[in-house]
């Protein structure tokens, strides 16, 4: 079984708008509060599950464990500078999972060190404790 994870930002300034009106348009303010994980959507296929995770600010993938198999997957992410106050303290989150996928059943986000978080995904038949 393969896991495809796609991460994206919820708010992206339109590049064309910034080019046309660079002097009059300011960049969006840094995120101050609210959930970091905006959306998790799972789509099960015959031989894999596609997982889409949408974040409220920029995150950078660092690693995941285990590499391919297991009852859960822990993905370590580094927060970008546009995450504002979340760089220093991310409260635990238990995001809902959308989509018709039945394989991905749970998600939990927690801060490990300032500027880094772990997104743990639990697969069917398991429970994240």
C-alpha positions in Angstrom: 0.0 0.0 0.0 1.3 3.4 -0.9 0.5 6.7 0.8 0.4 9.9 -1.2 0.4 13.1 0.9 -0.2 16.5 -0.7 0.2 19.6 1.5 -1.0 23.0 0.5 -1.6 26.5 1.9 -5.1 27.7 2.5 -4.3 31.3 1.7 -2.1 32.2 -1.3 -1.8 35.6 -2.8 -2.4 35.6 -6.5 1.0 36.1 -8.2 -0.5 38.1 -11.0 -2.2 40.5 -8.6 1.0 41.1 -6.8 2.9 41.8 -10.0 0.3 44.2 -11.3 -0.2 46.1 -8.1 3.0 45.6 -6.2 3.1 49.0 -4.7 -0.5 49.2 -3.7 -1.0 45.6 -2.5 0.4 44.4 0.8 1.1 40.7 1.6 -1.5 39.1 3.9 -0.7 39.5 7.6 0.9 36.6 9.4 -1.4 34.0 10.9 -2.1 34.7 14.5 -4.5 32.1 15.7 -6.9 29.3 14.6 -6.2 25.7 13.6 -3.1 25.0 11.7 -4.7 22.0 9.9 -7.6 23.4 7.8 -8.6 20.2 5.9 -7.7 16.6 5.7 -9.2 14.6 2.8 -8.6 10.9 2.1 -9.4 9.2 -1.1 -8.9 5.4 -1.2 -7.9 3.7 -4.4 -7.4 0.0 -5.2 -3.7 0.0 -4.2 -3.2 3.2 -2.2 -4.8 6.1 -0.4 -4.3 9.8 -1.5 -4.3 12.1 1.5 -4.7 15.9 1.0 -3.7 18.1 4.0 -4.3 21.8 3.8 -2.6 24.0 6.2 -3.3 27.6 7.3 0.3 28.7 6.6 3.5 27.3 5.0 4.9 24.0 6.3 7.9 22.1 5.1 8.1 18.3 5.2 11.0 16.9 7.2 10.4 13.2 7.5 7.9 10.5 8.3 8.0 7.2 10.3 7.4 4.4 9.6 8.6 4.8 6.0 6.0 2.6 4.4 3.9 0.3 6.7 2.4 0.5 10.1 -0.8 1.2 12.1 -0.1 4.9 12.1 2.2 7.4 10.3 4.0 10.3 12.1 4.9 13.2 9.7 7.3 15.8 11.1 6.8 19.3 9.6 8.7 22.6 10.0 6.5 25.7 10.2 7.1 28.6 7.8 7.6 32.3 8.8 4.1 33.1 7.8 2.7 30.9 10.7 3.1 33.9 13.1 2.5 33.1 16.8 2.2 29.4 15.9 5.9 29.2 15.5 6.3 29.3 19.3 3.2 27.3 20.5 0.9 25.1 18.5 -2.0 23.7 20.7 -2.9 20.1 20.1 -5.4 19.6 17.3 -7.6 16.6 16.3 -8.7 17.5 12.8 -11.7 15.9 11.1 -11.1 13.7 8.1 -13.2 14.2 5.0 -13.7 12.2 1.9 -14.9 8.7 1.3 -11.7 7.0 2.3 -12.2 4.4 5.1 -8.6 3.6 5.6 -7.6 6.9 7.2 -9.7 7.2 10.4 -7.9 9.6 12.8 -5.5 12.5 12.8 -3.7 14.4 15.6 -1.3 17.3 15.4 1.0 18.2 18.3 4.0 20.5 18.8 7.3 18.8 19.6 9.7 21.8 19.6 9.2 25.4 18.7 8.7 25.7 15.0 8.0 22.0 14.4 4.9 19.8 14.6 4.1 16.2 14.2 1.0 15.2 12.2 0.0 11.7 13.2 -2.4 9.8 10.9 -4.2 6.6 12.2 -5.3 3.9 9.8 -8.4 1.8 10.2 -8.4 -0.8 13.0 -6.0 1.4 15.1 -6.4 4.0 17.7 -4.0 6.9 18.2 -3.4 7.1 22.0 
